[in-house]
Amino acid sequence: MNVIVNSNDVFKLILINTILLYQY
């Protein structure tokens, strides 16, 4: 369960990072 949650967090972080990069 922890691994799945961590994976989801990583995916969300990547998405946020991509959006931030596009916004800049």
ABEGO torsion letter per residue (X at the ends): XAAAAAAAAAAAAAAAAAAAAAAX
